[in-house]
């Protein structure tokens, strides 16, 4: 049923992405591709993979942006995936019931057996989270690794999305954003976590932590272009000392 | 947005078909158009034929057309599903209306009510088509108050062009039917120009700053895209070819859709019947090509906010 849950449960599983610590290594994207090409949405088809113009399905893609100018400017690495919105228009536009939002944990999923491949959901998503698999003729998207997070065959610490385990700088945090006391919710509160394009009203569950302010950009700015350090008064060898003394007369 | 040919043909052909069906369903029971059976056969045949051709062509772009029946299930939430349900339901009264008119030769009483019901349902079908686009918030060029009225008025106008052509081919006097053409033309041209004015004046609601949440640092520019080649999203949502030629294509659309049909329709009023019929057919053909150009432009001019993540400065 593509109507949204009438009484959404209190639990809202999602990701908190720290743009301060993300180094843009793409490990999350690669790990996501690796896990999910064998998971519930498998395969994440690649067409012409070794050819001149490969195109394929990825659930997670890492952009890099420049924000601001001069000393206050930053380079920000920016992973982008499904935000598992509270108001997912991608779900309500679906004519067949293939797209749905789970009542229990808020995860937005596609039932590939019901998908007719009309692509309307991808038009309805402002975040580019849905990628059509032209080979399978169905829409695919991030599942928040439902086949990991509830997987009792995995050791407890590994029951998180693949992108989270892969991140070498711990820039990705997984948890219940519906619980105000959860570690992820506290992180969002402390660091001023943000919604992407809040003006569209999709109310994303995933939050982005903005980069911390730079440490007073001013001293280095005042210094300007550093001149070479002054020559030491002493040192430089006997000959140079003599030359210096002679020339200074 | 990448123009999907199947959707363009669908909305153009079924729009014309439903427009014609609305006019027939209202004007025939009101006895404002001739009720002879051959005329009913040809005009209803063209209307339902165009609708059916459109509906079938809309399935070309599906990944799994064999599952299309599932699309009837989500009418509570989805305008696309509602469109499918309404399009199918419309066939029932339209079929009875056709039986009455063509089979029995009756267009009033019960059969007339069927015609009116078909007209109302056809109107709601076109309305849902418009709402599919008008409800997509990530595409500001579609999500505005002009889109649904433009879809409705163009359906009526292109339907009226064909009604006029059929009437003149049957040798019926044209003055009042031409009046319907001119009235719907004026309505369509005003709405379409209002839409284009709106589009040119619209301020971007979303920016790279709101898309990334990095606006507090300063202006946001894409440094590295998350891909080496194109992706489904950049192909489907980042289509730019026609935007460069938008002004020229708007002129073509205006000439084919509005200017030529206007001149040709005026030419039908006072001349020899065969010249009049030829002019009306030419007007209908020009309008039909024009509406395809207009629909193509409707897609190609529309920017999707996801392009903000891929280097667009406004959407």
Interface residues (C-beta under 8 A of the other chain):
Chain A: X1 X2 X3 X4 X19 X24 X29 X53 X54 X55 X57 X58 X61 X62 X63 X64 X65 X66 X67 X68 X69 X72 X73 X74 X75 X76 X78 X80 X89 X91 X92 X93 X94 X95 X96 X97 X98 X114 X115 X116 X117 X118 X119 X120 X122 X123 X124 X125 X126 X127 X128 X131 X132 X134 X136 X137 X138 X194 X195 X196 X197 X198 X199 X200 X201 X202 X208 X210 X211
Chain B: X1 X61 X62 X63 X64 X65 X67 X68 X70 X71 X72 X73 X74 X76 X77 X78 X79 X80 X81 X84 X132 X135 X136 X137 X138 X139 X205 X206 X208 X210 X211 X212 X213 X214 X216 X217 X218 X219 X220 X221 X222 X223 X224 X225 X226 X227 X229 X230 X231 X232 X233 X235 X236 X237 X304 X305 X306 X309 X310
